[in-house]
């Protein structure tokens, strides 16, 4: 028995040492590399084709790796948070908070944006447009001092020495050695997964767009008419001028009159202006998609409006004037207001944009659970 215990202890020590000294320079060519392309299915007829970067085609193994990285807390300094922390499937890949929290509990200055259909946006990303594409966007939260508060150098070393990640990188990108794992490849994989987060086309709105004229109730249909100014018998709620097209966003950066300022230098958060350096862009923020809008409260870049009713009341009021406020806001201040019934009809229409199939799609769920 004594000899057995000694042998067992020695074996355990040897296994522990082996586990702790996984090499960051390991040959991977024994693992098959057979990339299979993924075709993104458009939700309805008005969607344009998604533009995929030539140097980052979407593949099955790339998406598998990206999904794992998206949900792995290894991305943060203390291994407690990851992309999933601020982009939760049940909230249409937002987090339900006015301001997102980092690993120390410190609040950022912006609300988390939805990732649904993010691959279709081609006019930069984030509320302020600071990232030109998803590959760049995926790099930023890791080293953000409030968000994941890590260093890519440390994270890449962990990935190289990880017992399984090198195999996933080999299958996704055809690398021959663990030493070839880079932050750029990790970001590419996350971007591939994010491009697959596409509306299913099963919403009432999509059914209507695809030809089912009976998809809406009477109130939903009137809300549609009000939203898009599509009936000569109903007033223009002015929503569809900015929230247009397949994405229900015109892909621009606008000042929608939520802040009262004396000059354009007085915006507490300068938004797009801080990126462009153009004073006329101060206080402008990306027009977000309204798909799943009832799941993404609170609203605006800083989450100041808790409910969709508050949002509607803001727009009905016409908001605050500034020299760079969008002209639509001036029209809202000048025009006859829509009634309470009509406001509720617009909200009824907005509810038809909820994609329950997407928020329950197993392809987007945490692979570690």
N, C-alpha and C positions, 0 to 999 in steps of 0.2 A: 504494500500500500504506500509506503514511504517513497519507494522508487517511482511508483506511478505518479505520485503528486509532484515529484521533482521534474519528471518528463513533461507532465502537463503544464507546469509553470514555465519551463523552458520553451515549449511550443507556443504558449500564449505570448511570451515576451517576444519571440521571433516574429509572430504574426503581427503584433502591435508595431514593431519596428518597421516591418515591411509596409504596413498600412500608412505609416507616417512618412515614409520616404518614397512615395510614388514620384517617379521622375517627370520633370517638365520637358524632357527631351526623349520622347518615346515614338518609335516607328508605328505608323498606323496603316501601312499599305496592305496588311492582311485583311483589312475590313473593306467590303465591297463598296464602290462608289457608283451608284446607278441612278442619277437624278431623273425624277419623273415630274413633268410640268403640272402645275395647278392652273386651271382655267377659272377665272372669276366670272360667276354668273350674275348678270345684271338683274336687279329686282323688277324693273318695269321698262316699258318701251322708251321712256324719255331719258333714261340714263345714257350717257356717253360711255365709250370704252375707257377702262382704267388705263392710265399711262404707267407702264412698268419700266423702271430704269433698266437699261441694257446690261448693266453690270450687276444687277441683282434680280434675275428672273425668279419667280415664285416656284418652288418645288415642294413636293410632299415632305421630304426630310428637312428642308429649310424651315417649313412651317412647324414641324414637330419640335425642332430645336428652339425656334422663336417662342413657341407657346410655353415651353419649359422655362426658358429664361424669363419670360414675362411674369410667370407665377413663382419664381424662385427668390426667396428673400436673401439668397447669397449675394444679390446685387447691392445690398446696403452694407454699410460699414459694420453694423452689429448683427446682421443677418435676421432682422425683424421685419423688414419691409421690402417691397419690390414694386414693379409697375402696377400690379394688381391692387395695391393699397389705395391708389387714387383713381383707379379705373376698374370699377366693379361691374360685373356683367348684369346684375340685377338692377343697377341704376343706368343702364345703357352705357356702361363703361365711363361713368363719372363716379363721384364718391358720396354724394348727398350732403356735402358740407359747403358752407359759404366760402371758406378758405381751407385749402388742403393742408394737412399736417405732415411734418417730417419725422425722422426717427427719434428726435428728442421731444416731440410734442409741440415744437415751435410751429406757429402758423406761417404759411407763405402769404403772399399778397394777392393771389388770384384763386379763382374757383377752377376746379378740374373740368376740362373740356371733354365732351363725348368723343370716343374713338370710332363710333359707328360710321361707316362709309368714309373714313378718313383717307383712304387710298385714292378717292376721287377728287380730293381738294388739291388744286395745283397752283395756288397763290400763297405759298408759304404757310407755316403752321404756328401754333400757340395763339393766344389772344392778341399778342403784339406782332406776330409775323416774323419772329426772330430766326426761325428754322426754315431753310429752303425746301426740305424734304423729310420724309420719315426716317431715313438713315441718320440724318443729322439730329433730328428730334430725339431719337432713341439714345443718343450718346449723352444728352445733357442732364437728365435727372440723377444719374449715378454720382456725378461730381458736384451737384448742387449742394451748397453747405446747409440748406434747410431740408431738402428732400432726402436723398439716400446717403449723402455726406460721406461718400467713399472716394477712392482713387482708382481709376481704371487700371493702373499698373498693378495694384494689389489684387484687384478682381481677376485680371487676366491670369496672374500666377495661380490663383485658386482654381480657375477653370482648367489650366494646363495640368494641374496635379490632381484634378477631380477623378474619381474612379470611372465615371461614365461620360462626362461631357466631351472629352476628346473624340470618342467614338461618334457622338452626335455631330460634331463639327466635321469629321471626316465624311460622314454620309451626306451632310448638307452642302459642303463646299469642296470636297475632294482633296483636303490638305493631306500631306504625306507624313507629317510629324506634329506632335503636340506643340512644338516650338512655333508653329505657324498660326496658332490661335491668336487673334488680335481683337481689340475693341471694335474695330471696323466690321469684322465678321460677325461679332455678337450683335452689333446694331443692325446689320443687314438681316440677320435671322429674326430679330424682334420686328423689324419693319415688314418682313414677309408675313408673319403671323397677323400683324395689325391690318394688312391689306386684305386679309380674308374676312375681317369683321364687317360684313356687308349686309345691308337690309335684305330680308328674305323675300319681300314682295307679297307677303301674306296680310299686310295691314288692310283695313277697309279702304284707306286712301289708294293704295296700290291696286286693289281690286277694281276700284272705280276707274283709275287711270288705264287699266288694262281692258276696260270695256264693259264691266258689270255696272250698269246704270242703276241697279237696285241696291247697291252696296250701302248707300247712306240712308239714314232716317231723314225726315223732313227738316229737322233742326240742323242736322249735320250738313245737309245739302245747302241750306241757307247760309250756314257758317262758311262753307266752301265758297259760295258766291260772294259773301261779304269780304272774305280773306283775299280773294283774287280779283275783286271788282268785276265779277263775271255776269252780273245781271243788271239790266237797265232799271229795274224796279227796286233795287236795294242800294244803299250808300256804299261808298268805298271805305272799308276799314283800314286801308293803306298798308296791310301786312305784306301782301304778295309782291310789292315793289322791291323789297330787300330780301324777303324769304321766298325766293323763286326757284324755278327749275327743279330738277330731280332731287337735289340735295336740300331744297327749301332753304337755300342760302345763295346769295349772289356772289359769294367768294370775295367780298370787299371788306375794307376796314372803314368804319363809320363812327361818327359822333352822333349818338341817338338821344342826346339831351338829358342824360341822367344826372349830370353835375352842373351846379350853378357856379360859374366863374366870371370874373371881371375881365380878365385877359386870357389869351391862350397859354400863357406861362403859368397860370394858376391851377392847372390840373394837378391834383395830388399824385395821380398815376397817369403819366403821359402816354402810356400805351404805345401805339404804332409810331408816334412821334419820337420816342426815345430810340427807336431802331433806325428810322430814316433820317433823323436830324432836321426834319422839316417842321417848323413851328405849326404849320397848318394841319399836320397830322397828330398834334397833341390831343389827347382825349378820344382818339379813334381806336376802336377795337374790332376784331374780326366779327363778322356777322355769322353766328353759329347756325348749324343745322337745327331745324325744328322737329326733325324726326325723333320720336320718343320723348318729346319735350315734357310730357307729364311725368316722366320718370327722372328728370334731371334737375329738379329743384334743389337748392335755391338758384335764382337766376341772375344774370349779368356777370361781368368779369370778376366782380367782387362778392357775388352772392347776396346782394342787398335786398332783393325781393324774394320773400319766402314762398309766395304762391303765384300761380299763373294769373290769378285775379288781380294781384298787385301789379303785375306786368301790364296787363290790359289797361288798368286804370292809369298807369304812367303814359301809355301811348295815347289814350283818349284825351288826357290833359294837354298833350303836345310837348311836354317836357320843358327844359330850360333852353333859352336862346344862347348861342355863341356864334361867332362869325363863321365857324367851320361846321356848324351843325348841319346834318343832312337836310336837304330841302323838303323831304317828306315830313319832317317834324314841323316845319313852318306851315305846311298844308294842314296838318292835324290841328294846329292851334287855330287856324283860320276857318276850318270847315265846320259844318253842323255835326254835332256829336252823335255817335251811334247810341241807340237806347240800351238799357240794361238787358232787355231780352236779346237784342242783337249781339251784345257782348257775350252773353252766355251761349249763343249759337256759334260764335267763333270758337269759344272754348270747347264746345261739343265737337266741332270739326277737328280741333287740335288733338282731341282724344283718339281720333281715327288714325293718328300717326303712330300709335303705340304698337310696337312689333313684339308681341309676346313670344312668337316663335324664336326670335333672335335671343331674347334674354333667357330662354330655356334651352338653347342649342347646345348639345353636349360637346360639339367641336370647339367651343370657346371656353369651356369650363376648366377649372384647375386640374391639371393632369396628375398632381400629387395626391389627390383625394379620391 
